[in-house]
Amino acid sequence: MKWKKNKYLCLTLVFAFGFFYSCEKETIKPIKVVTVSFKSDIIPIFSGKCVTCHGGSRNPDLRSDKAYISLTKGAYYDTIVPANSKIMTKLTTTHIDRANDVDRQKILLWITLGAKNN
């Protein structure tokens, strides 16, 4: 009879220890959310590096107040295959000297995230 009481006590303690121990170890790691804003991240790239040529006389018009509409109407970005977008193709071939790797990555991320006018 003594063994049965100890057996149940031991099983109860093992279960309780396992339950509480696993709950204490369970942690949720925060994720890093990456966003790109058209107004604060993309427009400065265009204004600093592209507007000299694309300032109204050449498509797409990349002036800050015209850039989004010009990119949208000219189908310069492709949210399905962002790397194959017209703008990315230009930035990685004929206009490679116009933007650095960080700028190209920002533009690619902006397109990948849906090319929002934010």
N, CA, C and O atoms as a GROMACS GRO file, in nm:
protein
  472
    1MET      N    1   0.082  -0.119   0.000
    1MET     CA    2   0.000   0.000   0.000
    1MET      C    3   0.087   0.126   0.000
    1MET      O    4   0.055   0.226  -0.064
    2LYS      N    5   0.199   0.119   0.073
    2LYS     CA    6   0.289   0.231   0.081
    2LYS      C    7   0.346   0.265  -0.057
    2LYS      O    8   0.358   0.382  -0.092
    3TRP      N    9   0.380   0.163  -0.135
    3TRP     CA   10   0.435   0.183  -0.269
    3TRP      C   11   0.335   0.253  -0.361
    3TRP      O   12   0.373   0.339  -0.440
    4LYS      N   13   0.207   0.214  -0.351
    4LYS     CA   14   0.105   0.274  -0.437
    4LYS      C   15   0.090   0.422  -0.407
    4LYS      O   16   0.076   0.502  -0.500
    5LYS      N   17   0.094   0.463  -0.280
    5LYS     CA   18   0.083   0.604  -0.244
    5LYS      C   19   0.204   0.679  -0.296
    5LYS      O   20   0.189   0.786  -0.355
    6ASN      N   21   0.323   0.625  -0.276
    6ASN     CA   22   0.445   0.689  -0.324
    6ASN      C   23   0.449   0.695  -0.476
    6ASN      O   24   0.496   0.792  -0.535
    7LYS      N   25   0.400   0.589  -0.540
    7LYS     CA   26   0.397   0.584  -0.685
    7LYS      C   27   0.310   0.696  -0.740
    7LYS      O   28   0.350   0.766  -0.832
    8TYR      N   29   0.191   0.713  -0.684
    8TYR     CA   30   0.101   0.818  -0.730
    8TYR      C   31   0.156   0.956  -0.697
    8TYR      O   32   0.141   1.050  -0.776
    9LEU      N   33   0.218   0.969  -0.583
    9LEU     CA   34   0.279   1.096  -0.545
    9LEU      C   35   0.392   1.129  -0.641
    9LEU      O   36   0.404   1.243  -0.687
   10CYS      N   37   0.476   1.031  -0.670
   10CYS     CA   38   0.587   1.052  -0.763
   10CYS      C   39   0.535   1.090  -0.903
   10CYS      O   40   0.586   1.183  -0.965
   11LEU      N   41   0.435   1.017  -0.951
   11LEU     CA   42   0.380   1.049  -1.082
   11LEU      C   43   0.319   1.188  -1.086
   11LEU      O   44   0.333   1.261  -1.184
   12THR      N   45   0.250   1.225  -0.979
   12THR     CA   46   0.191   1.358  -0.971
   12THR      C   47   0.300   1.465  -0.972
   12THR      O   48   0.288   1.566  -1.042
   13LEU      N   49   0.405   1.444  -0.894
   13LEU     CA   50   0.515   1.540  -0.890
   13LEU      C   51   0.587   1.551  -1.024
   13LEU      O   52   0.622   1.660  -1.068
   14VAL      N   53   0.609   1.438  -1.087
   14VAL     CA   54   0.675   1.439  -1.218
   14VAL      C   55   0.589   1.515  -1.319
   14VAL      O   56   0.641   1.597  -1.395
   15PHE      N   57   0.461   1.488  -1.320
   15PHE     CA   58   0.371   1.556  -1.412
   15PHE      C   59   0.369   1.706  -1.383
   15PHE      O   60   0.381   1.787  -1.475
   16ALA      N   61   0.353   1.743  -1.256
   16ALA     CA   62   0.347   1.884  -1.218
   16ALA      C   63   0.479   1.954  -1.253
   16ALA      O   64   0.477   2.065  -1.306
   17PHE      N   65   0.590   1.892  -1.223
   17PHE     CA   66   0.721   1.950  -1.253
   17PHE      C   67   0.737   1.968  -1.404
   17PHE      O   68   0.783   2.073  -1.451
   18GLY      N   69   0.700   1.867  -1.479
   18GLY     CA   70   0.711   1.874  -1.624
   18GLY      C   71   0.621   1.981  -1.683
   18GLY      O   72   0.661   2.051  -1.776
   19PHE      N   73   0.502   1.994  -1.629
   19PHE     CA   74   0.408   2.093  -1.679
   19PHE      C   75   0.458   2.234  -1.651
   19PHE      O   76   0.464   2.317  -1.741
   20PHE      N   77   0.494   2.261  -1.527
   20PHE     CA   78   0.538   2.395  -1.492
   20PHE      C   79   0.675   2.428  -1.548
   20PHE      O   80   0.702   2.542  -1.586
   21TYR      N   81   0.760   2.330  -1.554
   21TYR     CA   82   0.893   2.353  -1.608
   21TYR      C   83   0.885   2.388  -1.757
   21TYR      O   84   0.955   2.478  -1.804
   22SER      N   85   0.799   2.319  -1.829
   22SER     CA   86   0.788   2.347  -1.972
   22SER      C   87   0.724   2.485  -1.996
   22SER      O   88   0.759   2.551  -2.093
   23CYS      N   89   0.635   2.527  -1.911
   23CYS     CA   90   0.573   2.658  -1.927
   23CYS      C   91   0.673   2.770  -1.902
   23CYS      O   92   0.669   2.873  -1.969
   24GLU      N   93   0.761   2.750  -1.806
   24GLU     CA   94   0.860   2.853  -1.777
   24GLU      C   95   0.961   2.866  -1.890
   24GLU      O   96   1.010   2.975  -1.916
   25LYS      N   97   0.992   2.758  -1.956
   25LYS     CA   98   1.090   2.760  -2.064
   25LYS      C   99   1.032   2.813  -2.195
   25LYS      O  100   1.106   2.854  -2.284
   26GLU      N  101   0.901   2.811  -2.206
   26GLU     CA  102   0.835   2.853  -2.329
   26GLU      C  103   0.843   3.003  -2.341
   26GLU      O  104   0.784   3.076  -2.261
   27THR      N  105   0.916   3.051  -2.439
   27THR     CA  106   0.923   3.195  -2.463
   27THR      C  107   0.894   3.221  -2.610
   27THR      O  108   0.920   3.138  -2.697
   28ILE      N  109   0.840   3.336  -2.635
   28ILE     CA  110   0.811   3.377  -2.771
   28ILE      C  111   0.914   3.482  -2.809
   28ILE      O  112   0.926   3.586  -2.743
   29LYS      N  113   0.987   3.455  -2.914
   29LYS     CA  114   1.088   3.548  -2.959
   29LYS      C  115   1.023   3.653  -3.048
   29LYS      O  116   0.945   3.619  -3.137
   30PRO      N  117   1.055   3.779  -3.025
   30PRO     CA  118   0.996   3.883  -3.110
   30PRO      C  119   1.056   3.876  -3.250
   30PRO      O  120   1.172   3.840  -3.268
   31ILE      N  121   0.975   3.910  -3.347
   31ILE     CA  122   1.025   3.912  -3.484
   31ILE      C  123   1.058   4.056  -3.521
   31ILE      O  124   0.999   4.150  -3.469
   32LYS      N  125   1.151   4.071  -3.610
   32LYS     CA  126   1.188   4.203  -3.656
   32LYS      C  127   1.105   4.235  -3.779
   32LYS      O  128   1.112   4.164  -3.880
   33VAL      N  129   1.026   4.339  -3.770
   33VAL     CA  130   0.940   4.378  -3.880
   33VAL      C  131   1.016   4.481  -3.964
   33VAL      O  132   1.062   4.584  -3.914
   34VAL      N  133   1.027   4.452  -4.091
   34VAL     CA  134   1.097   4.541  -4.182
   34VAL      C  135   0.995   4.608  -4.272
   34VAL      O  136   0.914   4.541  -4.338
   35THR      N  137   0.998   4.738  -4.276
   35THR     CA  138   0.908   4.811  -4.363
   35THR      C  139   0.990   4.913  -4.443
   35THR      O  140   1.098   4.954  -4.402
   36VAL      N  141   0.936   4.951  -4.553
   36VAL     CA  142   0.997   5.053  -4.636
   36VAL      C  143   0.887   5.152  -4.672
   36VAL      O  144   0.780   5.114  -4.720
   37SER      N  145   0.915   5.277  -4.647
   37SER     CA  146   0.819   5.382  -4.678
   37SER      C  147   0.857   5.448  -4.810
   37SER      O  148   0.973   5.484  -4.832
   38PHE      N  149   0.760   5.463  -4.897
   38PHE     CA  150   0.786   5.526  -5.026
   38PHE      C  151   0.834   5.670  -5.004
   38PHE      O  152   0.931   5.714  -5.066
   39LYS      N  153   0.765   5.742  -4.916
   39LYS     CA  154   0.798   5.883  -4.895
   39LYS      C  155   0.933   5.903  -4.825
   39LYS      O  156   1.010   5.991  -4.863
   40SER      N  157   0.961   5.823  -4.724
   40SER     CA  158   1.083   5.849  -4.648
   40SER      C  159   1.204   5.766  -4.691
   40SER      O  160   1.317   5.801  -4.658
   41ASP      N  161   1.183   5.656  -4.763
   41ASP     CA  162   1.295   5.572  -4.805
   41ASP      C  163   1.322   5.574  -4.956
   41ASP      O  164   1.438   5.576  -4.998
   42ILE      N  165   1.218   5.573  -5.036
   42ILE     CA  166   1.235   5.561  -5.181
   42ILE      C  167   1.248   5.698  -5.248
   42ILE      O  168   1.337   5.717  -5.332
   43ILE      N  169   1.162   5.792  -5.214
   43ILE     CA  170   1.169   5.926  -5.274
   43ILE      C  171   1.308   5.989  -5.256
   43ILE      O  172   1.359   6.048  -5.352
   44PRO      N  173   1.372   5.981  -5.138
   44PRO     CA  174   1.506   6.038  -5.126
   44PRO      C  175   1.609   5.976  -5.223
   44PRO      O  176   1.700   6.046  -5.269
   45ILE      N  177   1.595   5.850  -5.253
   45ILE     CA  178   1.685   5.786  -5.350
   45ILE      C  179   1.663   5.849  -5.488
   45ILE      O  180   1.757   5.888  -5.556
   46PHE      N  181   1.536   5.858  -5.527
   46PHE     CA  182   1.504   5.916  -5.657
   46PHE      C  183   1.548   6.062  -5.664
   46PHE      O  184   1.607   6.105  -5.763
   47SER      N  185   1.519   6.138  -5.558
   47SER     CA  186   1.553   6.281  -5.557
   47SER      C  187   1.703   6.304  -5.564
   47SER      O  188   1.749   6.397  -5.630
   48GLY      N  189   1.779   6.221  -5.497
   48GLY     CA  190   1.924   6.240  -5.493
   48GLY      C  191   2.000   6.183  -5.611
   48GLY      O  192   2.109   6.229  -5.642
   49LYS      N  193   1.943   6.083  -5.676
   49LYS     CA  194   2.021   6.012  -5.777
   49LYS      C  195   1.956   5.999  -5.914
   49LYS      O  196   2.023   5.962  -6.011
   50CYS      N  197   1.827   6.027  -5.925
   50CYS     CA  198   1.758   5.998  -6.051
   50CYS      C  199   1.692   6.120  -6.116
   50CYS      O  200   1.673   6.122  -6.237
   51VAL      N  201   1.659   6.219  -6.036
   51VAL     CA  202   1.580   6.332  -6.086
   51VAL      C  203   1.656   6.417  -6.188
   51VAL      O  204   1.594   6.486  -6.269
   52THR      N  205   1.788   6.413  -6.185
   52THR     CA  206   1.862   6.492  -6.284
   52THR      C  207   1.824   6.453  -6.426
   52THR      O  208   1.817   6.539  -6.514
   53CYS      N  209   1.799   6.326  -6.449
   53CYS     CA  210   1.756   6.280  -6.582
   53CYS      C  211   1.605   6.258  -6.588
   53CYS      O  212   1.542   6.285  -6.691
   54HIS      N  213   1.547   6.209  -6.480
   54HIS     CA  214   1.404   6.174  -6.476
   54HIS      C  215   1.327   6.280  -6.398
   54HIS      O  216   1.250   6.249  -6.307
   55GLY      N  217   1.348   6.405  -6.436
   55GLY     CA  218   1.282   6.515  -6.367
   55GLY      C  219   1.169   6.576  -6.445
   55GLY      O  220   1.139   6.695  -6.428
   56GLY      N  221   1.105   6.500  -6.530
   56GLY     CA  222   0.990   6.549  -6.606
   56GLY      C  223   1.006   6.534  -6.755
   56GLY      O  224   0.906   6.523  -6.826
   57SER      N  225   1.128   6.534  -6.805
   57SER     CA  226   1.146   6.525  -6.950
   57SER      C  227   1.165   6.380  -6.997
   57SER      O  228   1.154   6.353  -7.116
   58ARG      N  229   1.192   6.288  -6.906
   58ARG     CA  230   1.214   6.148  -6.941
   58ARG      C  231   1.131   6.060  -6.848
   58ARG      O  232   1.124   6.085  -6.727
   59ASN      N  233   1.068   5.957  -6.905
   59ASN     CA  234   0.988   5.864  -6.824
   59ASN      C  235   1.078   5.762  -6.757
   59ASN      O  236   1.179   5.721  -6.814
   60PRO      N  237   1.044   5.721  -6.637
   60PRO     CA  238   0.938   5.772  -6.551
   60PRO      C  239   0.979   5.904  -6.487
   60PRO      O  240   1.097   5.928  -6.461
   61ASP      N  241   0.881   5.987  -6.462
   61ASP     CA  242   0.903   6.114  -6.394
   61ASP      C  243   0.921   6.083  -6.245
   61ASP      O  244   0.825   6.043  -6.179
   62LEU      N  245   1.040   6.100  -6.193
   62LEU     CA  246   1.070   6.060  -6.054
   62LEU      C  247   1.076   6.177  -5.957
   62LEU      O  248   1.134   6.165  -5.849
   63ARG      N  249   1.016   6.289  -5.996
   63ARG     CA  250   1.005   6.399  -5.900
   63ARG      C  251   0.911   6.354  -5.788
   63ARG      O  252   0.819   6.276  -5.811
   64SER      N  253   0.935   6.402  -5.669
   64SER     CA  254   0.865   6.349  -5.551
   64SER      C  255   0.713   6.352  -5.563
   64SER      O  256   0.646   6.260  -5.515
   65ASP      N  257   0.656   6.453  -5.625
   65ASP     CA  258   0.510   6.460  -5.636
   65ASP      C  259   0.454   6.381  -5.754
   65ASP      O  260   0.332   6.364  -5.765
   66LYS      N  261   0.539   6.333  -5.842
   66LYS     CA  262   0.494   6.261  -5.962
   66LYS      C  263   0.539   6.116  -5.966
   66LYS      O  264   0.486   6.037  -6.044
   67ALA      N  265   0.635   6.078  -5.884
   67ALA     CA  266   0.702   5.948  -5.895
   67ALA      C  267   0.606   5.830  -5.884
   67ALA      O  268   0.609   5.741  -5.969
   68TYR      N  269   0.522   5.828  -5.784
   68TYR     CA  270   0.436   5.710  -5.764
   68TYR      C  271   0.341   5.691  -5.882
   68TYR      O  272   0.327   5.579  -5.932
   69ILE      N  273   0.277   5.797  -5.926
   69ILE     CA  274   0.184   5.787  -6.039
   69ILE      C  275   0.257   5.745  -6.165
   69ILE      O  276   0.208   5.662  -6.241
   70SER      N  277   0.374   5.802  -6.187
   70SER     CA  278   0.452   5.768  -6.305
   70SER      C  279   0.497   5.622  -6.304
   70SER      O  280   0.492   5.555  -6.408
   71LEU      N  281   0.539   5.572  -6.189
   71LEU     CA  282   0.581   5.432  -6.178
   71LEU      C  283   0.462   5.337  -6.196
   71LEU      O  284   0.475   5.230  -6.255
   72THR      N  285   0.347   5.379  -6.144
   72THR     CA  286   0.227   5.296  -6.152
   72THR      C  287   0.174   5.289  -6.296
   72THR      O  288   0.146   5.181  -6.348
   73LYS      N  289   0.161   5.405  -6.359
   73LYS     CA  290   0.107   5.408  -6.495
   73LYS      C  291   0.201   5.345  -6.597
   73LYS      O  292   0.156   5.291  -6.697
   74GLY      N  293   0.329   5.353  -6.572
   74GLY     CA  294   0.426   5.298  -6.667
   74GLY      C  295   0.460   5.153  -6.642
   74GLY      O  296   0.544   5.097  -6.712
   75ALA      N  297   0.398   5.092  -6.543
   75ALA     CA  298   0.424   4.952  -6.508
   75ALA      C  299   0.574   4.927  -6.487
   75ALA      O  300   0.630   4.830  -6.538
   76TYR      N  301   0.636   5.015  -6.411
   76TYR     CA  302   0.780   5.004  -6.386
   76TYR      C  303   0.816   4.906  -6.276
   76TYR      O  304   0.932   4.871  -6.258
   77TYR      N  305   0.715   4.864  -6.202
   77TYR     CA  306   0.742   4.763  -6.099
   77TYR      C  307   0.647   4.647  -6.116
   77TYR      O  308   0.538   4.660  -6.171
   78ASP      N  309   0.691   4.532  -6.068
   78ASP     CA  310   0.615   4.407  -6.079
   78ASP      C  311   0.617   4.341  -5.942
   78ASP      O  312   0.721   4.292  -5.899
   79THR      N  313   0.504   4.340  -5.874
   79THR     CA  314   0.501   4.283  -5.740
   79THR      C  315   0.500   4.131  -5.741
   79THR      O  316   0.519   4.068  -5.636
   80ILE      N  317   0.479   4.069  -5.857
   80ILE     CA  318   0.481   3.924  -5.866
   80ILE      C  319   0.625   3.873  -5.872
   80ILE      O  320   0.662   3.780  -5.800
   81VAL      N  321   0.706   3.934  -5.956
   81VAL     CA  322   0.848   3.900  -5.964
   81VAL      C  323   0.926   4.032  -5.954
   81VAL      O  324   0.970   4.085  -6.056
   82PRO      N  325   0.942   4.085  -5.833
   82PRO     CA  326   1.003   4.217  -5.815
   82PRO      C  327   1.141   4.234  -5.880
   82PRO      O  328   1.172   4.341  -5.932
   83ALA      N  329   1.222   4.132  -5.878
   83ALA     CA  330   1.357   4.143  -5.933
   83ALA      C  331   1.355   4.163  -6.085
   83ALA      O  332   1.452   4.212  -6.142
   84ASN      N  333   1.246   4.125  -6.150
   84ASN     CA  334   1.234   4.141  -6.295
   84ASN      C  335   1.162   4.269  -6.336
   84ASN      O  336   1.134   4.290  -6.454
   85SER      N  337   1.132   4.354  -6.240
   85SER     CA  338   1.066   4.480  -6.269
   85SER      C  339   1.152   4.565  -6.360
   85SER      O  340   1.274   4.554  -6.361
   86LYS      N  341   1.086   4.652  -6.439
   86LYS     CA  342   1.161   4.743  -6.528
   86LYS      C  343   1.261   4.826  -6.449
   86LYS      O  344   1.376   4.842  -6.490
   87ILE      N  345   1.216   4.879  -6.336
   87ILE     CA  346   1.304   4.966  -6.258
   87ILE      C  347   1.424   4.888  -6.202
   87ILE      O  348   1.536   4.941  -6.200
   88MET      N  349   1.403   4.765  -6.158
   88MET     CA  350   1.514   4.685  -6.106
   88MET      C  351   1.608   4.642  -6.218
   88MET      O  352   1.730   4.638  -6.199
   89THR      N  353   1.553   4.612  -6.334
   89THR     CA  354   1.637   4.576  -6.449
   89THR      C  355   1.727   4.693  -6.487
   89THR      O  356   1.846   4.674  -6.514
   90LYS      N  357   1.672   4.813  -6.489
   90LYS     CA  358   1.751   4.932  -6.520
   90LYS      C  359   1.860   4.955  -6.415
   90LYS      O  360   1.974   4.986  -6.448
   91LEU      N  361   1.822   4.939  -6.287
   91LEU     CA  362   1.918   4.965  -6.178
   91LEU      C  363   2.028   4.860  -6.168
   91LEU      O  364   2.130   4.883  -6.103
   92THR      N  365   2.009   4.747  -6.231
   92THR     CA  366   2.112   4.642  -6.225
   92THR      C  367   2.185   4.623  -6.358
   92THR      O  368   2.274   4.539  -6.369
   93THR      N  369   2.146   4.702  -6.459
   93THR     CA  370   2.216   4.691  -6.588
   93THR      C  371   2.265   4.829  -6.633
   93THR      O  372   2.378   4.867  -6.600
   94THR      N  373   2.185   4.902  -6.707
   94THR     CA  374   2.229   5.028  -6.767
   94THR      C  375   2.246   5.143  -6.667
   94THR      O  376   2.324   5.235  -6.692
   95HIS      N  377   2.176   5.139  -6.555
   95HIS     CA  378   2.184   5.247  -6.456
   95HIS      C  379   2.253   5.200  -6.327
   95HIS      O  380   2.224   5.252  -6.219
   96ILE      N  381   2.340   5.106  -6.337
   96ILE     CA  382   2.402   5.046  -6.218
   96ILE      C  383   2.482   5.148  -6.136
   96ILE      O  384   2.495   5.135  -6.015
   97ASP      N  385   2.535   5.249  -6.203
   97ASP     CA  386   2.614   5.351  -6.133
   97ASP      C  387   2.527   5.455  -6.063
   97ASP      O  388   2.579   5.538  -5.988
   98ARG      N  389   2.398   5.452  -6.086
   98ARG     CA  390   2.306   5.551  -6.027
   98ARG      C  391   2.266   5.519  -5.884
   98ARG      O  392   2.232   5.609  -5.807
   99ALA      N  393   2.269   5.393  -5.847
   99ALA     CA  394   2.226   5.353  -5.713
   99ALA      C  395   2.324   5.252  -5.657
   99ALA      O  396   2.379   5.169  -5.730
  100ASN      N  397   2.345   5.259  -5.526
  100ASN     CA  398   2.433   5.161  -5.462
  100ASN      C  399   2.351   5.039  -5.420
  100ASN      O  400   2.230   5.035  -5.439
  101ASP      N  401   2.418   4.940  -5.365
  101ASP     CA  402   2.350   4.815  -5.327
  101ASP      C  403   2.240   4.838  -5.225
  101ASP      O  404   2.134   4.775  -5.233
  102VAL      N  405   2.263   4.926  -5.129
  102VAL     CA  406   2.162   4.953  -5.026
  102VAL      C  407   2.037   5.015  -5.091
  102VAL      O  408   1.925   4.977  -5.058
  103ASP      N  409   2.058   5.109  -5.181
  103ASP     CA  410   1.944   5.172  -5.249
  103ASP      C  411   1.866   5.070  -5.331
  103ASP      O  412   1.743   5.068  -5.328
  104ARG      N  413   1.938   4.985  -5.403
  104ARG     CA  414   1.870   4.882  -5.483
  104ARG      C  415   1.792   4.786  -5.393
  104ARG      O  416   1.681   4.744  -5.428
  105GLN      N  417   1.849   4.750  -5.279
  105GLN     CA  418   1.779   4.660  -5.186
  105GLN      C  419   1.654   4.725  -5.129
  105GLN      O  420   1.552   4.658  -5.112
  106LYS      N  421   1.660   4.854  -5.099
  106LYS     CA  422   1.542   4.925  -5.050
  106LYS      C  423   1.432   4.927  -5.154
  106LYS      O  424   1.315   4.901  -5.124
  107ILE      N  425   1.468   4.957  -5.277
  107ILE     CA  426   1.369   4.961  -5.385
  107ILE      C  427   1.310   4.823  -5.408
  107ILE      O  428   1.189   4.809  -5.426
  108LEU      N  429   1.395   4.722  -5.409
  108LEU     CA  430   1.346   4.584  -5.427
  108LEU      C  431   1.253   4.543  -5.313
  108LEU      O  432   1.150   4.481  -5.336
  109LEU      N  433   1.288   4.578  -5.190
  109LEU     CA  434   1.203   4.547  -5.075
  109LEU      C  435   1.071   4.621  -5.084
  109LEU      O  436   0.965   4.565  -5.055
  110TRP      N  437   1.076   4.746  -5.124
  110TRP     CA  438   0.953   4.825  -5.140
  110TRP      C  439   0.860   4.758  -5.241
  110TRP      O  440   0.740   4.747  -5.216
  111ILE      N  441   0.914   4.713  -5.353
  111ILE     CA  442   0.832   4.644  -5.454
  111ILE      C  443   0.780   4.512  -5.398
  111ILE      O  444   0.663   4.479  -5.415
  112THR      N  445   0.867   4.436  -5.331
  112THR     CA  446   0.828   4.307  -5.275
  112THR      C  447   0.715   4.321  -5.174
  112THR      O  448   0.627   4.235  -5.166
  113LEU      N  449   0.716   4.429  -5.097
  113LEU     CA  450   0.612   4.452  -4.996
  113LEU      C  451   0.484   4.510  -5.055
  113LEU      O  452   0.393   4.545  -4.981
  114GLY      N  453   0.477   4.521  -5.187
  114GLY     CA  454   0.353   4.564  -5.250
  114GLY      C  455   0.358   4.700  -5.316
  114GLY      O  456   0.257   4.747  -5.367
  115ALA      N  457   0.474   4.766  -5.316
  115ALA     CA  458   0.491   4.896  -5.381
  115ALA      C  459   0.381   4.995  -5.339
  115ALA      O  460   0.311   5.052  -5.423
  116LYS      N  461   0.367   5.012  -5.210
  116LYS     CA  462   0.261   5.099  -5.156
  116LYS      C  463   0.303   5.245  -5.158
  116LYS      O  464   0.422   5.278  -5.148
  117ASN      N  465   0.206   5.330  -5.171
  117ASN     CA  466   0.229   5.475  -5.167
  117ASN      C  467   0.215   5.521  -5.022
  117ASN      O  468   0.119   5.588  -4.985
  118ASN      N  469   0.313   5.483  -4.943
  118ASN     CA  470   0.307   5.515  -4.799
  118ASN      C  471   0.414   5.613  -4.758
  118ASN      O  472   0.423   5.649  -4.641
   0.00000   0.00000   0.00000
